[in-house]
Amino acid sequence: MGEGAQAKVALHVEDSGEGLEPAQVEKLFQPFERLGRLPGVDAGSGLGLVIARALAQAMGGNLVIASQRGVGTRVTLELPQ
């Protein structure tokens, strides 16, 4: 590892579900955004991913989501060692 580079630990969680469109992925970290909510179903506040990313960044890491429609989604949590 080069000078100044910090070792990181990465945790990946993947699924092979229907995936998300790029426009949906862009909205995932907007407060109170709840993708796929059904009428009459209270599935949450839409703050979970916003808070999770803020906590990861506060610890010097990041939370990233990559998704492709028809392929699935991959969530990566990176934290410094």
Distance bins in CASP14 RR format, pairs under 12 A and 6 or more apart:
PFRMAT RR
TARGET T0000
AUTHOR 0000-0000-0000
RMODE 2
METHOD distances of the structure
MODEL  1
1 7 1 0 0 1 0 0 0 0 0 0 0
1 8 0 0 0 0 0 1 0 0 0 0 0
1 81 0 0 0 0 0 1 0 0 0 0 0
4 80 0 0 0 0 0 1 0 0 0 0 0
5 80 0 0 0 0 0 1 0 0 0 0 0
5 81 0 0 0 0 0 1 0 0 0 0 0
6 59 0 0 0 0 0 1 0 0 0 0 0
6 60 0 0 0 0 1 0 0 0 0 0 0
6 61 0 0 0 0 1 0 0 0 0 0 0
6 78 0 0 0 0 0 1 0 0 0 0 0
6 79 0 0 0 0 0 1 0 0 0 0 0
6 80 1 0 1 0 0 0 0 0 0 0 0
6 81 1 0 0 1 0 0 0 0 0 0 0
7 61 0 0 0 0 0 1 0 0 0 0 0
7 78 0 0 0 0 0 1 0 0 0 0 0
7 79 0 0 0 0 0 1 0 0 0 0 0
7 80 1 0 0 1 0 0 0 0 0 0 0
7 81 1 0 1 0 0 0 0 0 0 0 0
8 56 0 0 0 0 0 1 0 0 0 0 0
8 59 0 0 0 0 0 1 0 0 0 0 0
8 60 0 0 0 0 1 0 0 0 0 0 0
8 61 1 0 0 1 0 0 0 0 0 0 0
8 62 0 0 0 0 1 0 0 0 0 0 0
8 76 0 0 0 0 0 1 0 0 0 0 0
8 77 0 0 0 0 0 1 0 0 0 0 0
8 78 1 0 1 0 0 0 0 0 0 0 0
8 79 1 0 0 1 0 0 0 0 0 0 0
8 80 1 0 1 0 0 0 0 0 0 0 0
8 81 1 0 0 1 0 0 0 0 0 0 0
9 56 0 0 0 0 0 1 0 0 0 0 0
9 59 0 0 0 0 0 1 0 0 0 0 0
9 60 0 0 0 0 0 1 0 0 0 0 0
9 61 0 0 0 0 1 0 0 0 0 0 0
9 62 0 0 0 0 0 1 0 0 0 0 0
9 76 0 0 0 0 0 1 0 0 0 0 0
9 77 0 0 0 0 1 0 0 0 0 0 0
9 78 1 0 0 1 0 0 0 0 0 0 0
9 79 1 0 1 0 0 0 0 0 0 0 0
9 80 1 0 0 1 0 0 0 0 0 0 0
9 81 1 0 1 0 0 0 0 0 0 0 0
10 56 0 0 0 0 0 1 0 0 0 0 0
10 61 0 0 0 0 1 0 0 0 0 0 0
10 62 0 0 0 0 1 0 0 0 0 0 0
10 63 0 0 0 0 0 1 0 0 0 0 0
10 64 0 0 0 0 1 0 0 0 0 0 0
10 74 0 0 0 0 0 1 0 0 0 0 0
10 75 0 0 0 0 0 1 0 0 0 0 0
10 76 1 0 1 0 0 0 0 0 0 0 0
10 77 1 0 0 1 0 0 0 0 0 0 0
10 78 1 0 1 0 0 0 0 0 0 0 0
10 79 0 0 0 0 1 0 0 0 0 0 0
10 80 0 0 0 0 0 1 0 0 0 0 0
10 81 0 0 0 0 0 1 0 0 0 0 0
11 52 0 0 0 0 0 1 0 0 0 0 0
11 56 0 0 0 0 0 1 0 0 0 0 0
11 61 0 0 0 0 0 1 0 0 0 0 0
11 62 0 0 0 0 0 1 0 0 0 0 0
11 63 0 0 0 0 1 0 0 0 0 0 0
11 64 0 0 0 0 0 1 0 0 0 0 0
11 74 0 0 0 0 0 1 0 0 0 0 0
11 75 0 0 0 0 1 0 0 0 0 0 0
11 76 1 0 0 1 0 0 0 0 0 0 0
11 77 1 0 1 0 0 0 0 0 0 0 0
11 78 1 0 0 1 0 0 0 0 0 0 0
11 79 0 0 0 0 1 0 0 0 0 0 0
12 63 0 0 0 0 0 1 0 0 0 0 0
12 64 0 0 0 0 1 0 0 0 0 0 0
12 65 0 0 0 0 0 1 0 0 0 0 0
12 66 0 0 0 0 1 0 0 0 0 0 0
12 73 0 0 0 0 0 1 0 0 0 0 0
12 74 1 0 0 1 0 0 0 0 0 0 0
12 75 1 0 0 1 0 0 0 0 0 0 0
12 76 1 0 1 0 0 0 0 0 0 0 0
12 77 0 0 0 0 1 0 0 0 0 0 0
12 78 0 0 0 0 1 0 0 0 0 0 0
13 52 0 0 0 0 0 1 0 0 0 0 0
13 63 0 0 0 0 0 1 0 0 0 0 0
13 64 0 0 0 0 0 1 0 0 0 0 0
13 65 0 0 0 0 1 0 0 0 0 0 0
13 66 0 0 0 0 0 1 0 0 0 0 0
13 67 0 0 0 0 0 1 0 0 0 0 0
13 72 0 0 0 0 0 1 0 0 0 0 0
13 73 0 0 0 0 1 0 0 0 0 0 0
13 74 1 0 0 1 0 0 0 0 0 0 0
13 75 1 0 1 0 0 0 0 0 0 0 0
13 76 0 0 0 0 1 0 0 0 0 0 0
13 77 0 0 0 0 1 0 0 0 0 0 0
14 65 0 0 0 0 0 1 0 0 0 0 0
14 66 0 0 0 0 1 0 0 0 0 0 0
14 67 0 0 0 0 1 0 0 0 0 0 0
14 68 0 0 0 0 0 1 0 0 0 0 0
14 71 0 0 0 0 1 0 0 0 0 0 0
14 72 1 0 0 1 0 0 0 0 0 0 0
14 73 1 0 0 1 0 0 0 0 0 0 0
14 74 1 0 1 0 0 0 0 0 0 0 0
14 75 1 0 0 1 0 0 0 0 0 0 0
14 76 0 0 0 0 1 0 0 0 0 0 0
15 65 0 0 0 0 0 1 0 0 0 0 0
15 66 0 0 0 0 0 1 0 0 0 0 0
15 67 0 0 0 0 1 0 0 0 0 0 0
15 68 0 0 0 0 0 1 0 0 0 0 0
15 70 0 0 0 0 0 1 0 0 0 0 0
15 71 0 0 0 0 1 0 0 0 0 0 0
15 72 1 0 1 0 0 0 0 0 0 0 0
15 73 1 0 1 0 0 0 0 0 0 0 0
15 74 0 0 0 0 1 0 0 0 0 0 0
15 75 0 0 0 0 1 0 0 0 0 0 0
16 67 0 0 0 0 0 1 0 0 0 0 0
16 68 0 0 0 0 0 1 0 0 0 0 0
16 70 0 0 0 0 1 0 0 0 0 0 0
16 71 1 0 0 1 0 0 0 0 0 0 0
16 72 1 0 1 0 0 0 0 0 0 0 0
16 73 0 0 0 0 1 0 0 0 0 0 0
16 74 0 0 0 0 0 1 0 0 0 0 0
17 67 0 0 0 0 1 0 0 0 0 0 0
17 68 0 0 0 0 0 1 0 0 0 0 0
17 69 0 0 0 0 1 0 0 0 0 0 0
17 70 1 0 0 1 0 0 0 0 0 0 0
17 71 1 0 0 1 0 0 0 0 0 0 0
17 72 1 0 1 0 0 0 0 0 0 0 0
17 73 1 0 0 1 0 0 0 0 0 0 0
17 74 0 0 0 0 0 1 0 0 0 0 0
18 24 0 0 0 0 0 1 0 0 0 0 0
18 35 0 0 0 0 0 1 0 0 0 0 0
18 36 0 0 0 0 0 1 0 0 0 0 0
18 67 0 0 0 0 1 0 0 0 0 0 0
18 68 0 0 0 0 1 0 0 0 0 0 0
18 69 1 0 0 1 0 0 0 0 0 0 0
18 70 1 0 1 0 0 0 0 0 0 0 0
18 71 0 0 0 0 1 0 0 0 0 0 0
18 72 1 0 0 1 0 0 0 0 0 0 0
18 73 0 0 0 0 1 0 0 0 0 0 0
19 25 0 0 0 0 1 0 0 0 0 0 0
19 28 0 0 0 0 0 1 0 0 0 0 0
19 35 0 0 0 0 0 1 0 0 0 0 0
19 36 0 0 0 0 0 1 0 0 0 0 0
19 65 0 0 0 0 0 1 0 0 0 0 0
19 66 0 0 0 0 0 1 0 0 0 0 0
19 67 1 0 1 0 0 0 0 0 0 0 0
19 68 1 0 0 1 0 0 0 0 0 0 0
19 69 1 0 1 0 0 0 0 0 0 0 0
19 70 1 0 1 0 0 0 0 0 0 0 0
19 71 1 0 0 1 0 0 0 0 0 0 0
19 72 1 0 1 0 0 0 0 0 0 0 0
19 73 1 0 1 0 0 0 0 0 0 0 0
19 74 0 0 0 0 1 0 0 0 0 0 0
19 75 0 0 0 0 0 1 0 0 0 0 0
20 26 0 0 0 0 1 0 0 0 0 0 0
20 27 0 0 0 0 1 0 0 0 0 0 0
20 28 1 0 0 1 0 0 0 0 0 0 0
20 35 1 0 0 1 0 0 0 0 0 0 0
20 36 0 0 0 0 1 0 0 0 0 0 0
20 65 0 0 0 0 1 0 0 0 0 0 0
20 66 0 0 0 0 1 0 0 0 0 0 0
20 67 1 1 0 0 0 0 0 0 0 0 0
20 68 1 0 0 1 0 0 0 0 0 0 0
20 69 1 0 0 1 0 0 0 0 0 0 0
20 70 0 0 0 0 1 0 0 0 0 0 0
20 71 0 0 0 0 1 0 0 0 0 0 0
20 72 1 0 0 1 0 0 0 0 0 0 0
20 73 1 0 0 1 0 0 0 0 0 0 0
20 74 0 0 0 0 0 1 0 0 0 0 0
20 75 0 0 0 0 0 1 0 0 0 0 0
21 27 0 0 0 0 1 0 0 0 0 0 0
21 28 0 0 0 0 0 1 0 0 0 0 0
21 35 0 0 0 0 1 0 0 0 0 0 0
21 36 0 0 0 0 0 1 0 0 0 0 0
21 67 0 0 0 0 1 0 0 0 0 0 0
21 68 0 0 0 0 1 0 0 0 0 0 0
21 69 1 0 1 0 0 0 0 0 0 0 0
21 70 0 0 0 0 1 0 0 0 0 0 0
21 71 0 0 0 0 0 1 0 0 0 0 0
21 72 0 0 0 0 0 1 0 0 0 0 0
21 73 0 0 0 0 0 1 0 0 0 0 0
22 28 0 0 0 0 0 1 0 0 0 0 0
22 65 0 0 0 0 0 1 0 0 0 0 0
22 66 0 0 0 0 0 1 0 0 0 0 0
22 67 0 0 0 0 1 0 0 0 0 0 0
22 68 0 0 0 0 1 0 0 0 0 0 0
22 69 0 0 0 0 1 0 0 0 0 0 0
23 30 0 0 0 0 0 1 0 0 0 0 0
23 33 0 0 0 0 0 1 0 0 0 0 0
23 35 0 0 0 0 0 1 0 0 0 0 0
23 67 0 0 0 0 0 1 0 0 0 0 0
23 69 0 0 0 0 0 1 0 0 0 0 0
24 30 0 0 0 0 0 1 0 0 0 0 0
24 33 0 0 0 0 1 0 0 0 0 0 0
24 34 0 0 0 0 0 1 0 0 0 0 0
24 35 1 0 1 0 0 0 0 0 0 0 0
24 36 0 0 0 0 1 0 0 0 0 0 0
24 65 0 0 0 0 1 0 0 0 0 0 0
24 67 1 0 0 1 0 0 0 0 0 0 0
24 68 0 0 0 0 0 1 0 0 0 0 0
24 69 0 0 0 0 1 0 0 0 0 0 0
24 73 0 0 0 0 0 1 0 0 0 0 0
25 33 0 0 0 0 0 1 0 0 0 0 0
25 35 0 0 0 0 1 0 0 0 0 0 0
25 49 0 0 0 0 0 1 0 0 0 0 0
25 64 0 0 0 0 0 1 0 0 0 0 0
25 65 1 0 0 1 0 0 0 0 0 0 0
25 66 1 0 0 1 0 0 0 0 0 0 0
25 67 1 0 1 0 0 0 0 0 0 0 0
25 68 0 0 0 0 1 0 0 0 0 0 0
25 69 0 0 0 0 1 0 0 0 0 0 0
25 72 0 0 0 0 0 1 0 0 0 0 0
25 73 0 0 0 0 1 0 0 0 0 0 0
25 74 0 0 0 0 0 1 0 0 0 0 0
25 75 0 0 0 0 0 1 0 0 0 0 0
26 33 0 0 0 0 1 0 0 0 0 0 0
26 35 0 0 0 0 0 1 0 0 0 0 0
26 65 0 0 0 0 0 1 0 0 0 0 0
26 67 0 0 0 0 0 1 0 0 0 0 0
27 33 1 0 1 0 0 0 0 0 0 0 0
27 34 0 0 0 0 1 0 0 0 0 0 0
27 35 1 0 0 1 0 0 0 0 0 0 0
27 36 0 0 0 0 0 1 0 0 0 0 0
27 37 0 0 0 0 0 1 0 0 0 0 0
27 46 0 0 0 0 0 1 0 0 0 0 0
27 49 0 0 0 0 0 1 0 0 0 0 0
27 50 0 0 0 0 0 1 0 0 0 0 0
27 65 0 0 0 0 0 1 0 0 0 0 0
27 67 0 0 0 0 0 1 0 0 0 0 0
28 34 0 0 0 0 0 1 0 0 0 0 0
28 35 1 0 0 1 0 0 0 0 0 0 0
28 36 0 0 0 0 0 1 0 0 0 0 0
28 46 0 0 0 0 1 0 0 0 0 0 0
28 47 0 0 0 0 0 1 0 0 0 0 0
28 48 0 0 0 0 1 0 0 0 0 0 0
28 49 1 0 1 0 0 0 0 0 0 0 0
28 50 0 0 0 0 1 0 0 0 0 0 0
28 52 0 0 0 0 0 1 0 0 0 0 0
28 53 0 0 0 0 1 0 0 0 0 0 0
28 63 0 0 0 0 1 0 0 0 0 0 0
28 64 0 0 0 0 0 1 0 0 0 0 0
28 65 1 0 1 0 0 0 0 0 0 0 0
28 66 0 0 0 0 0 1 0 0 0 0 0
28 67 0 0 0 0 1 0 0 0 0 0 0
28 73 0 0 0 0 1 0 0 0 0 0 0
28 75 0 0 0 0 1 0 0 0 0 0 0
29 35 0 0 0 0 0 1 0 0 0 0 0
29 46 0 0 0 0 0 1 0 0 0 0 0
29 47 0 0 0 0 0 1 0 0 0 0 0
29 48 0 0 0 0 1 0 0 0 0 0 0
29 49 1 0 1 0 0 0 0 0 0 0 0
29 50 1 0 1 0 0 0 0 0 0 0 0
29 51 0 0 0 0 0 1 0 0 0 0 0
29 52 0 0 0 0 1 0 0 0 0 0 0
29 53 1 0 1 0 0 0 0 0 0 0 0
29 54 0 0 0 0 1 0 0 0 0 0 0
29 56 0 0 0 0 0 1 0 0 0 0 0
29 57 0 0 0 0 0 1 0 0 0 0 0
29 62 0 0 0 0 0 1 0 0 0 0 0
29 63 0 0 0 0 1 0 0 0 0 0 0
29 64 0 0 0 0 1 0 0 0 0 0 0
29 65 0 0 0 0 1 0 0 0 0 0 0
29 75 0 0 0 0 0 1 0 0 0 0 0
30 46 0 0 0 0 1 0 0 0 0 0 0
30 47 0 0 0 0 0 1 0 0 0 0 0
30 48 0 0 0 0 0 1 0 0 0 0 0
30 49 0 0 0 0 1 0 0 0 0 0 0
30 50 1 0 0 1 0 0 0 0 0 0 0
30 53 0 0 0 0 0 1 0 0 0 0 0
31 45 0 0 0 0 1 0 0 0 0 0 0
31 46 1 0 0 1 0 0 0 0 0 0 0
31 47 1 0 0 1 0 0 0 0 0 0 0
31 48 0 0 0 0 1 0 0 0 0 0 0
31 49 0 0 0 0 1 0 0 0 0 0 0
31 50 1 0 1 0 0 0 0 0 0 0 0
31 51 0 0 0 0 1 0 0 0 0 0 0
31 53 0 0 0 0 0 1 0 0 0 0 0
31 54 0 0 0 0 0 1 0 0 0 0 0
32 44 0 0 0 0 1 0 0 0 0 0 0
32 45 1 0 0 1 0 0 0 0 0 0 0
32 46 1 0 1 0 0 0 0 0 0 0 0
32 47 1 0 0 1 0 0 0 0 0 0 0
32 48 0 0 0 0 0 1 0 0 0 0 0
32 49 0 0 0 0 0 1 0 0 0 0 0
32 50 0 0 0 0 1 0 0 0 0 0 0
32 51 0 0 0 0 0 1 0 0 0 0 0
33 43 0 0 0 0 0 1 0 0 0 0 0
33 44 0 0 0 0 0 1 0 0 0 0 0
33 45 0 0 0 0 0 1 0 0 0 0 0
33 46 1 0 0 1 0 0 0 0 0 0 0
33 47 0 0 0 0 1 0 0 0 0 0 0
33 48 0 0 0 0 0 1 0 0 0 0 0
33 49 0 0 0 0 1 0 0 0 0 0 0
33 50 0 0 0 0 1 0 0 0 0 0 0
34 40 0 0 0 0 0 1 0 0 0 0 0
34 41 0 0 0 0 1 0 0 0 0 0 0
34 42 0 0 0 0 1 0 0 0 0 0 0
34 43 1 0 0 1 0 0 0 0 0 0 0
34 44 1 0 0 1 0 0 0 0 0 0 0
34 45 1 0 0 1 0 0 0 0 0 0 0
34 46 1 0 1 0 0 0 0 0 0 0 0
34 47 0 0 0 0 1 0 0 0 0 0 0
34 48 0 0 0 0 0 1 0 0 0 0 0
34 49 0 0 0 0 0 1 0 0 0 0 0
34 50 0 0 0 0 0 1 0 0 0 0 0
35 43 0 0 0 0 1 0 0 0 0 0 0
35 44 0 0 0 0 0 1 0 0 0 0 0
35 46 0 0 0 0 1 0 0 0 0 0 0
35 49 0 0 0 0 0 1 0 0 0 0 0
35 65 0 0 0 0 0 1 0 0 0 0 0
35 67 0 0 0 0 0 1 0 0 0 0 0
35 73 0 0 0 0 0 1 0 0 0 0 0
36 43 1 0 0 1 0 0 0 0 0 0 0
36 44 0 0 0 0 0 1 0 0 0 0 0
36 46 0 0 0 0 0 1 0 0 0 0 0
37 43 1 0 1 0 0 0 0 0 0 0 0
37 44 0 0 0 0 1 0 0 0 0 0 0
37 45 0 0 0 0 0 1 0 0 0 0 0
37 46 0 0 0 0 1 0 0 0 0 0 0
38 44 0 0 0 0 0 1 0 0 0 0 0
45 51 0 0 0 0 1 0 0 0 0 0 0
46 52 0 0 0 0 0 1 0 0 0 0 0
47 53 0 0 0 0 0 1 0 0 0 0 0
47 54 0 0 0 0 1 0 0 0 0 0 0
47 55 0 0 0 0 0 1 0 0 0 0 0
48 54 0 0 0 0 1 0 0 0 0 0 0
48 55 0 0 0 0 1 0 0 0 0 0 0
48 56 0 0 0 0 0 1 0 0 0 0 0
48 63 0 0 0 0 0 1 0 0 0 0 0
49 55 0 0 0 0 0 1 0 0 0 0 0
49 56 0 0 0 0 0 1 0 0 0 0 0
49 63 1 0 0 1 0 0 0 0 0 0 0
49 64 0 0 0 0 0 1 0 0 0 0 0
49 65 1 0 0 1 0 0 0 0 0 0 0
49 73 0 0 0 0 0 1 0 0 0 0 0
49 75 0 0 0 0 1 0 0 0 0 0 0
49 77 0 0 0 0 0 1 0 0 0 0 0
50 56 0 0 0 0 0 1 0 0 0 0 0
50 57 0 0 0 0 0 1 0 0 0 0 0
50 63 0 0 0 0 1 0 0 0 0 0 0
51 57 0 0 0 0 0 1 0 0 0 0 0
51 58 0 0 0 0 0 1 0 0 0 0 0
51 63 0 0 0 0 1 0 0 0 0 0 0
52 58 0 0 0 0 0 1 0 0 0 0 0
52 59 0 0 0 0 0 1 0 0 0 0 0
52 61 0 0 0 0 0 1 0 0 0 0 0
52 62 0 0 0 0 0 1 0 0 0 0 0
52 63 1 0 1 0 0 0 0 0 0 0 0
52 64 0 0 0 0 0 1 0 0 0 0 0
52 65 0 0 0 0 0 1 0 0 0 0 0
52 75 0 0 0 0 1 0 0 0 0 0 0
52 76 0 0 0 0 0 1 0 0 0 0 0
52 77 1 0 0 1 0 0 0 0 0 0 0
52 79 0 0 0 0 0 1 0 0 0 0 0
53 59 0 0 0 0 0 1 0 0 0 0 0
53 60 0 0 0 0 0 1 0 0 0 0 0
53 61 0 0 0 0 1 0 0 0 0 0 0
53 62 1 0 0 1 0 0 0 0 0 0 0
53 63 1 0 1 0 0 0 0 0 0 0 0
53 64 0 0 0 0 1 0 0 0 0 0 0
53 65 0 0 0 0 1 0 0 0 0 0 0
53 75 0 0 0 0 0 1 0 0 0 0 0
53 76 0 0 0 0 0 1 0 0 0 0 0
53 77 0 0 0 0 1 0 0 0 0 0 0
53 78 0 0 0 0 0 1 0 0 0 0 0
54 60 0 0 0 0 0 1 0 0 0 0 0
54 61 0 0 0 0 0 1 0 0 0 0 0
54 62 0 0 0 0 0 1 0 0 0 0 0
54 63 0 0 0 0 1 0 0 0 0 0 0
55 61 0 0 0 0 1 0 0 0 0 0 0
55 62 0 0 0 0 0 1 0 0 0 0 0
55 63 0 0 0 0 1 0 0 0 0 0 0
55 77 0 0 0 0 1 0 0 0 0 0 0
55 79 0 0 0 0 1 0 0 0 0 0 0
56 62 1 0 1 0 0 0 0 0 0 0 0
56 63 1 0 1 0 0 0 0 0 0 0 0
56 64 0 0 0 0 1 0 0 0 0 0 0
56 65 0 0 0 0 0 1 0 0 0 0 0
56 75 0 0 0 0 0 1 0 0 0 0 0
56 76 0 0 0 0 1 0 0 0 0 0 0
56 77 1 0 0 1 0 0 0 0 0 0 0
56 78 1 0 0 1 0 0 0 0 0 0 0
56 79 1 0 0 1 0 0 0 0 0 0 0
56 80 0 0 0 0 0 1 0 0 0 0 0
57 63 1 0 0 1 0 0 0 0 0 0 0
57 64 0 0 0 0 0 1 0 0 0 0 0
57 77 0 0 0 0 0 1 0 0 0 0 0
57 78 0 0 0 0 0 1 0 0 0 0 0
57 79 0 0 0 0 0 1 0 0 0 0 0
57 80 0 0 0 0 0 1 0 0 0 0 0
58 79 0 0 0 0 0 1 0 0 0 0 0
58 80 0 0 0 0 0 1 0 0 0 0 0
59 77 0 0 0 0 0 1 0 0 0 0 0
59 78 0 0 0 0 1 0 0 0 0 0 0
59 79 1 0 1 0 0 0 0 0 0 0 0
59 80 1 0 0 1 0 0 0 0 0 0 0
59 81 0 0 0 0 0 1 0 0 0 0 0
60 77 0 0 0 0 0 1 0 0 0 0 0
60 78 0 0 0 0 1 0 0 0 0 0 0
60 79 1 0 0 1 0 0 0 0 0 0 0
60 80 1 0 1 0 0 0 0 0 0 0 0
60 81 0 0 0 0 0 1 0 0 0 0 0
61 76 0 0 0 0 0 1 0 0 0 0 0
61 77 0 0 0 0 1 0 0 0 0 0 0
61 78 1 0 1 0 0 0 0 0 0 0 0
61 79 1 0 1 0 0 0 0 0 0 0 0
61 80 1 0 0 1 0 0 0 0 0 0 0
61 81 0 0 0 0 0 1 0 0 0 0 0
62 75 0 0 0 0 0 1 0 0 0 0 0
62 76 0 0 0 0 1 0 0 0 0 0 0
62 77 1 0 0 1 0 0 0 0 0 0 0
62 78 1 0 1 0 0 0 0 0 0 0 0
62 79 0 0 0 0 1 0 0 0 0 0 0
62 80 0 0 0 0 0 1 0 0 0 0 0
63 74 0 0 0 0 0 1 0 0 0 0 0
63 75 1 0 0 1 0 0 0 0 0 0 0
63 76 1 0 0 1 0 0 0 0 0 0 0
63 77 1 0 1 0 0 0 0 0 0 0 0
63 78 1 0 0 1 0 0 0 0 0 0 0
63 79 0 0 0 0 1 0 0 0 0 0 0
64 73 0 0 0 0 0 1 0 0 0 0 0
64 74 0 0 0 0 1 0 0 0 0 0 0
64 75 1 0 0 1 0 0 0 0 0 0 0
64 76 1 0 1 0 0 0 0 0 0 0 0
64 77 0 0 0 0 1 0 0 0 0 0 0
64 78 1 0 0 1 0 0 0 0 0 0 0
65 72 0 0 0 0 0 1 0 0 0 0 0
65 73 1 0 0 1 0 0 0 0 0 0 0
65 74 1 0 0 1 0 0 0 0 0 0 0
65 75 1 0 1 0 0 0 0 0 0 0 0
65 76 1 0 0 1 0 0 0 0 0 0 0
65 77 0 0 0 0 0 1 0 0 0 0 0
66 72 0 0 0 0 1 0 0 0 0 0 0
66 73 1 0 0 1 0 0 0 0 0 0 0
66 74 1 0 1 0 0 0 0 0 0 0 0
66 75 0 0 0 0 1 0 0 0 0 0 0
66 76 1 0 0 1 0 0 0 0 0 0 0
67 73 1 1 0 0 0 0 0 0 0 0 0
67 74 1 0 0 1 0 0 0 0 0 0 0
67 75 0 0 0 0 1 0 0 0 0 0 0
67 76 0 0 0 0 0 1 0 0 0 0 0
68 74 0 0 0 0 1 0 0 0 0 0 0
END
